[in-house]
């Protein structure tokens, strides 16, 4: 049985599968990528038990029957990455459990490994679903994922929360020091399952995979699993069992002070201020009707800079914030103007794009 396939297609598929596969001392088989030929289709599979991926790769298959091979993901990825750029098409033969690859100028045999212990990737069996463009989902995930906790001490906040109020998709993440929420449009139907908490470590890999192309995704879910389906693949992730914090209660309904400034100007000013931050990454903001002042100081010196607001309302306010958090929020806002909102210097500060109600970003002040 011989498979003919374009090099770039199989190279990209293996790279996606390698993202999912990983080292596991108790189950070494999880480091493998499975090649399966069945019903004249080539399927590439990988899982780490938290995340599972199955890709159907369009290709030409000569000969009938079925064949399966398990191959080390890291070895396979390195092999395809180092094939000559002049290679266009390759031929693959699954022979006696081994993987034989040949092109016009080379022939390589990669030894197959036992496949008996490879776990079954659960199919996307769920009652609830919605459709969303991969680009829209990616923009939402990019806006929130950095705000999730990197610690596993509290699994609920070491995740990105998916919620489905009124037929929309709301993504949220928090590490208790900041909060990001992004509202996306995603078709009809309300969530009957509740908030879905996708582990942060899975979100990072999901983003790498769905960013591979512009596609329509069907998202299916139940209380334990969420799956992303496209024309030629499906990706499934376990969910965290628990209750996501009711973060909406900490978002103020009104603000005492609001300052609108140029986003590029503020971004440049903060990047300069970053040179003089201390180990707490502290930046001192003073916002008033005439200027927004930014001050940082460390052992090497200090920097004070300011810019003129485009609009301002309320009383002057001074607050100490984490500069990295500010930069993270500014870099995902795609508006030319941003609004900084305060309720005094000791309560959460909000950053948002001017005229954009879809993105909410809150930062807790530094108290020392």
N, C-alpha and C positions, 0 to 999 in steps of 0.2 A: 504494500500500500504506500503510494507516494503522494506527498502534498506539495503543490506548487503555490508559492505565496510571495508577495512583494516584501522586500526586506524591511521597509519602514513600518508597514502594518504590523508585522510580527514583533519588531523591535519595540514599538510603542505598547503593544499588548503585554509583552513580557515586563516592560518597565512598570506598567500599572499593577501587574500581579506581584512584582517584587516589592512594591510599596506595602502590600498587605502581608506577604509572607514574612516570617521572622524567626529568630532563635528562640527555642523553647527546650530547656534541658530535659524535661520530663517527656516531651513529645517531639523528638527531632524531625519527624515527618513534616511538621509545620513549616520548616525551612524550605520545603519543596514547592515547586509549581507543577501542577498536573496537566498533561496534554492528553486529551481524550478524543478519539474519533468514533463517532456513532451516528448512524442515519445520515452518512455523508456530510457531516458537520464537524468542524474542529472546534473544540471547547478548551479554553485555558482557565484553570481554576487555582485559587489560592485562598488560604484562610489562616488566621491566628487565633481562632475561637471567639474573639471579640468582634472581628470583622471578616466578612467573606465576600469573595468576588468571583464571578463567572463571566467570561467573555466568549462570545461566538465570533470567530474570525472568518470572514469571507475568503475562500481560497478554492483552488481546484484540487479535487481528490481523485486519483486514479486507483481503481480497485475497490472492492467491496469489503464487508466485514467490519469488525471493531478492533480497536487497539488502544492501550493506555500506557503512559509512561510518567514516572515521577522523577523530576530533575531538580537539582539544587538551584534555588532561585538566584543566589549571588553569582554562582558560576555561569548560569545561563545569561544573566544580565551583562556580565563582563564580556562574555563571548560575543554577543550581538553588538555591544557598543564598540568593539574593536575590529569588527569586520571591515574590510576595505570599503571606503565610500563609493568606489566604482561598482560595487556589487548592487545589482538591481533586483533580480529575482533569485530565490533560492529554492532548493528542493529538500524536503524533509521526509525521512522514512522512520517510522516507529517499528523497530525490528528487534524481536526478543527482549522487549522492555527497554531497549536502548534508543538513543536519539541520534540519527545519522543526518548530518546537514551537508549539502554539497552545492556548489555554484560552479561557474565556468572555470575558476582557478583554485579551488580547494575542496577538501572533503574532511569532515570532522565527525568523530563519534564521541558522544557524551554518554557515559554510563547511566543507565536508569536505576532507580532505587525501588524498594518494595512499596506498593501502593495500598496494601491491605489495611494499614492503620490510619490512612488519611480520612479525616472526619467528613461526614456529609455536610455540605453547605445547605442550610435550610432554605426552602423556597420562600418567596415573599408572600406568605399567606396572611392576609389582613383584610378586615372589613372596611376600614377607612382609607381613603386615598385622595390625592389631588394632583394636578399637573402644574409644572412650573418650568420656565426656561432655565437651562443650566447657568447661563450668564447672570440672570437675576438672582438665583440662589447663591452664586459665588459672591456677588456684590454684597449680599446680606451677611454672609458668613465672614467676609473680610472685615465688615464693619463692627463685628461683635466679638470674634473669637479671642482676640488678645486680652479681653477683659475677664475671661474665665480664669479661675484659680488653677495654678499649676500644681498645687499640693493635692494629694489624694486623701488628706485627713478628713475633708468634708466632700464626699463624692458628688453630692447634689450640685455644688457650685463649681466642681471641676468638670463642667459640662457646658454645652450650649443648649438652651431650652427652646424647643419648638412648640408654639401654641397656635391654635386655629380659631380665634374669635371672629364671628360674623363672616366666615368665608375667606378671611385673610390669613396670611402667615406672619407671625411675629416671632423674631429670633431675639433672644436675650442672653446675656452673660454677665456675671459679676464675680469678683473675688473679695467682696466686702469693703474694698477701698474705692472701687469705681463700679459703674454700671453702664452697660451699653444695650440699647434696644433698637431694633430695626423692623419697621413695618413693611411687608411686601404684599403685593396682590398675587393670589394663587388660585383663582377659580372659585367654584361654588362649593357649598357644603361646610358644615361645622364639625369640629373635632368632638367625637364622642368618647375619646379615650382619656382626655386630660392632657396636662403638660407632658411633653416627651423630652427626656434628658439624655442627649447623646454625649458620651464621654469625650472630653477634649482631645485625648490621644487619637481617637477615631476621627474626630472632625478634621484634624490636620491631614490625615491620609485621605479622607473623603474629598477634601478640597483639591488635593493633587490629582485625583482620578477624574472628577467631574470637570476640572479645568482643562482637560485634554481636548475638548471640542465643544462647539456650539450645538446643543441638542435639546430636545424636549424630554423632560424627565417626568415619569410618573412616580410619585412618592406614596408608598403604602406603609401602613403602620398598625400595630396593636400595642398592648401595654408592655410588651417585652422586646419588641423588634421594630426597626424602621428599615425600609428598603428603597433603593433608588434604581429605577428601571429605565433603560433606553432601548433603542432598537436592537443593539447587539450585545448588551451586557446587563447584568444586575449586580448591585452592591448592597449588602445587608449588614447592619450593625445591631449589636445588642443595645438595650437602653438601661439606664440606671434606675433601680427600683427605689422610689422615695417620693418626697414632695418638694417641689422647687419653692424657694422662698417667695413670699408675696411682696415682690419688690415694688409694685405699683404704689404701695402705701407710703413710700419714702419720697416719691416724686411730688414736689409742691404744686399746688394748683395756681399759685401766683408768686411773683417775684418782686422784691423790693427795688432791685437795681438791675438795669439791662444796658449793656454796652455793645454796639455794633461796630466791628472793625473789618479792615481788609484782611482776608485770610492769608494771601501771599505775604503781606507785610508782617503779620503776626508770626507766621511760620518762620520767616527769615530771622526775625528778632529773637525767637525762642531758640533757634539753632545756635545763634551766637551766644545767648545766655547759657547754653548747655556746657560751654567751655569752662564756666566758672561755678558749676554746681558742686555741692558737697556730697558726702556718701548717702545722704537721704534724698538726693536729687531734688532739693527744695528750691522753689522759685517763689519770690514774693511779688504779688500783684497788687497794685493800687489803682483802682478804677474810679474815675470821676468824669464830670461833664466835659472837661477840656483835654484830658489825656489818659491813656492807659500806660502805666509805668511798670516795667519789669526789672526786677533786681535779683541778682544771684551773687553769692560770695563763697569763696573757699580759701584754702591756704595759699593758692597761687595768686589771688587778687579778687577783684570784684568787677561786676559789669552792671551798669544802670542804663536802660534805654527806654524810650517811650514812643508812642505813636498817637496820632489824633483820631478820636472816634468819628465814625461816619454818622452815628446817632447815639444818644445817651439819655437815660431817664433814671430818676431815683437819686438816693443819697450816695455820696462817695463811700467806697468800701475797700478794705485791705484784707487780703487772704494769702495764706501760704499753701502752696499746692505742690504735688509731685510733677516735675517738669516732663518726665517720660510719659506720664499718663496724658498730659496736655498734648504732647506731640502725637501720640497714638491716635487721639481723637481727631485732631486737625487733619491728619494725613488721610483719613477715610472720608472726610467731608468733601463733596465735589462742588461746593458753591464758592463764588468769589468773595462773599461776605459771610462772616460768622457772628453769632450773638453769644455773649457771655452773660449769664444770669446769676445773680447772687441774692441770698437772704441773710446778709451779714457775713462776717469773715469766718465764723465758726460752724457754719452749716454747709451742706453739699452745694457745690457750684455746678451749673449746667452749661454745656457747650452744644450748639446746634447750628446748622446751616441756616442762613437768613431765608425765611419763607419756606423752609422744609420741615414739615411736621412729622416726617417719617422716621427721623433719627433722633434719639435721645441719648445723651452721654453725660453722666453725673460723676463728679470726682469729690471724694471726701477731703476736707482740709487737713493739713499736717498740724498736729497739736504736740508741741514740745515744751 
